[in-house]
């Protein structure tokens, strides 16, 4: 934060005489000020209170009157711009101690302290009585300079109270100029007090003269000022800019002055009030209210009736503007809430309608999904059926061709044997005819038919035996005898080809139905898979 203050001070030093502060500079300094206000309590006030507490403890430990007087004087100086009642209290203690000690120097120092107190809070009668009754010649040069500044401040306040056109004002002005001349004669050339006295003398002649403005900037640029001294210089510049209607520049200077007041824990100040007035003029009601409240709090803390009377001239206008702004905001908020309320009702109605529509769409979607699922199942069944039909058609085609070939061979053999039998019958060789009829070859044909079936089946399902053996114990594997299927395996081969009836299988193989069941049970007893799944797994063996 202190680095930010140094930056803005450097910018101000580089400021040209007639150059306005830019909007960005004003915005930046106001942001810094707002942050300074938020941390002033912990960063600046508490350290000052700590210093004051240490001085209070030093009062009890003072070894002699001079040390006690010096401690009272230090407490007075800490409170002078911080809290009037305490400053006045310690100035009175200085006066009492001076009377006890019989010291004329202490008495005059106490009177100078009282004069400074009276001039700050507008106790003009008391201030003038003190001013007239004391002889500052006894004060050391440095304290005498302070006395003349206090006297000039008192005369300035009285001049303002009387009015610039009053006859008394001319008297006050001439006496102020005399005070500044006394300071110029006491202070060395090229010192802060010397230049400040010349500046104040210039301001008596023309309050907002450009020369006074340039001299104020020179004070900041030339000397390593305390925060309190900076605050006074920036306040002077702010008043000059405000007089010339250079509002941005005036705001910038007053903001700098308030920042320095905060950092030095000064409560007797006018800058916050002046800044609040300018904020009101430009329509920044929020900041105007914030700064006038700061000024009011400072005046109450300091207990300055003069500052409170000055603040009371502007605070009602700010409070009224703030109230109007709040009223406008409330009206706008009410209209906005009403609008959004109507919009909310519309949205809720649309939401209800949308939810109904959405529920209908969800129901429709569920129905569509259900139909799609059924369609997928049906398609799957059709695909499976089509695959099986295609497979069955291929098997039947190959098997029909093989059967035709074998039946043609068997028919040719039978025809040849029949001719021979007729020839023997014509020759009346009846014994040979009987022998030939008995040796017609039906059993051989049946064996050939089974061999043909086995050959055709294994061409269609070359992996059938391997897949079947995967379901048997290692010691119960199926082996082929010269490429022929065992009868019990032929049963399951026929099932794989689509023979579902045991009676149909028995008729084809020339066996009884019970024999078929026995063969099936015999095979299932050797498998290592679930017997209830065996036939299903048989049907899933793929062909080549």
Residue pairs with C-beta under 8 A, 6 or more apart in sequence:
1 32
1 35
1 36
1 39
1 43
4 32
5 32
5 259
5 263
8 25
8 28
8 29
8 32
8 256
9 220
9 230
9 256
11 25
12 217
12 220
12 234
12 252
12 253
12 256
13 217
13 220
13 221
15 21
15 217
17 210
17 213
17 214
17 217
18 210
19 249
20 246
20 248
20 249
21 248
21 249
21 251
21 252
22 248
23 248
25 248
25 252
26 248
26 251
26 252
26 255
29 251
29 252
29 255
29 256
29 259
30 251
30 255
30 287
32 255
32 259
33 255
33 258
33 259
34 287
34 290
36 258
36 259
36 262
36 263
37 262
37 290
37 294
40 262
40 265
44 262
44 263
44 264
44 265
45 265
48 78
48 82
48 265
51 78
52 75
52 78
52 79
55 71
55 74
55 75
55 78
56 75
58 71
59 68
59 71
59 72
59 75
62 68
62 71
65 97
65 100
65 101
66 101
68 97
69 94
69 97
69 98
69 101
69 106
69 109
72 90
72 93
72 94
72 97
73 90
73 94
73 109
73 113
75 86
75 90
76 87
76 90
76 91
76 94
76 113
79 86
79 87
79 90
80 87
80 113
80 116
80 117
80 120
80 268
81 120
81 228
81 264
81 265
81 266
81 267
81 268
81 269
81 302
82 265
82 266
82 267
82 268
82 301
82 302
83 267
83 301
83 302
83 303
84 117
84 120
84 121
84 268
84 302
84 303
84 304
85 303
87 113
87 117
88 114
88 117
90 113
91 110
91 113
91 114
91 116
91 117
92 110
92 114
94 106
94 109
94 110
94 113
95 107
95 110
95 111
95 114
97 106
97 110
98 106
98 107
98 109
98 110
99 107
104 138
105 138
105 139
108 134
108 135
108 136
108 138
108 139
109 139
109 143
111 130
111 133
111 134
112 134
112 136
112 139
112 143
112 146
112 147
112 150
114 126
114 130
115 127
115 130
115 131
115 134
115 147
115 150
115 151
115 154
116 146
116 150
116 153
117 123
118 124
118 126
118 127
118 130
118 154
119 127
119 150
119 151
119 153
119 154
119 157
120 153
120 268
120 304
120 306
121 302
121 303
121 304
121 305
121 306
122 157
122 161
122 304
122 305
122 306
122 309
124 154
124 157
124 158
124 161
127 154
128 154
128 158
131 151
131 154
136 144
136 147
136 148
137 144
139 147
141 186
144 182
144 186
145 183
145 186
145 187
145 193
148 179
148 180
148 182
148 183
148 186
149 179
149 183
149 197
151 179
152 176
152 179
152 180
152 200
155 172
155 173
155 175
155 176
155 179
156 172
156 176
157 306
158 168
158 172
159 168
159 169
159 172
159 173
159 176
162 168
162 169
162 172
163 169
173 204
176 200
176 204
177 201
177 204
180 197
180 198
180 200
180 201
180 204
181 197
181 201
183 193
183 194
183 196
183 197
184 194
184 197
184 198
184 201
186 193
187 193
187 194
187 197
188 194
192 219
192 223
192 225
192 229
195 215
195 218
195 219
195 222
195 223
196 219
198 215
199 212
199 215
199 216
199 219
199 236
202 209
202 211
202 212
202 215
203 209
203 212
203 236
206 212
207 239
207 240
207 243
208 239
208 240
208 243
208 244
209 240
210 240
212 236
212 240
213 237
213 240
213 241
216 233
216 236
216 237
216 240
217 237
219 225
219 229
219 233
220 230
220 233
220 234
223 229
225 233
226 264
227 260
227 261
227 263
227 264
228 260
228 261
228 264
228 266
230 256
230 257
230 260
231 256
231 257
231 258
231 260
231 261
231 264
231 266
231 269
231 271
232 257
233 257
234 253
234 254
234 256
234 257
234 260
234 271
235 253
235 254
235 257
235 269
235 270
235 271
235 274
237 249
237 253
238 250
238 251
238 252
238 253
238 254
238 257
238 271
238 274
238 275
239 250
239 274
241 247
241 249
241 250
241 253
242 250
242 254
242 274
242 278
247 278
247 281
247 282
250 274
250 278
251 275
251 278
251 279
251 282
254 271
254 272
254 274
254 275
254 278
255 275
257 269
257 271
257 275
258 269
258 271
258 272
258 275
258 291
258 294
260 266
261 269
261 271
261 272
261 298
266 298
267 298
267 299
267 301
267 302
267 304
268 298
268 302
268 304
268 307
269 295
269 298
269 307
270 295
270 307
270 310
272 291
272 292
272 294
272 295
272 298
273 291
273 292
273 295
273 307
273 310
273 311
273 314
275 291
276 287
276 288
276 289
276 290
276 291
276 292
276 295
276 314
276 318
277 288
277 314
279 285
279 287
279 288
279 291
280 288
280 314
280 317
280 318
280 321
285 318
285 321
285 322
285 325
286 322
286 325
288 318
288 321
288 322
289 318
289 319
289 322
292 311
292 314
292 315
292 318
295 307
295 311
296 308
296 311
296 315
298 307
299 307
299 308
299 311
300 308
388 498
391 543
392 497
392 498
394 460
394 543
395 460
395 497
395 498
395 543
398 456
398 459
398 460
399 453
399 456
402 452
402 453
402 455
402 456
403 449
403 452
406 445
406 448
406 449
406 452
410 441
410 445
410 448
413 441
414 440
414 441
417 436
417 439
417 440
417 441
420 436
421 433
421 436
421 437
424 430
424 432
424 433
424 436
425 433
446 510
450 484
450 485
450 490
450 509
451 483
451 484
453 490
453 493
454 483
454 484
454 485
454 490
454 493
455 483
457 464
457 485
457 493
457 497
458 464
458 465
458 483
458 485
459 544
460 543
460 544
461 493
461 496
461 541
461 542
461 543
461 544
462 544
463 541
463 542
463 544
464 493
464 496
464 541
465 478
465 480
465 489
467 541
468 478
468 489
468 492
468 538
468 541
469 477
469 478
471 527
471 528
471 529
471 534
471 537
472 478
472 526
472 527
472 528
473 526
473 528
476 526
478 486
478 489
485 493
487 509
487 511
487 519
488 519
488 520
488 522
488 523
489 523
490 509
491 505
491 509
491 516
491 519
491 520
491 523
492 520
492 523
492 535
492 538
494 505
494 508
494 509
495 505
495 535
495 538
495 539
496 538
496 539
496 541
499 505
499 508
502 513
502 516
502 517
502 520
503 513
505 516
506 512
506 513
506 515
506 516
509 516
524 531
524 534
527 534
529 537
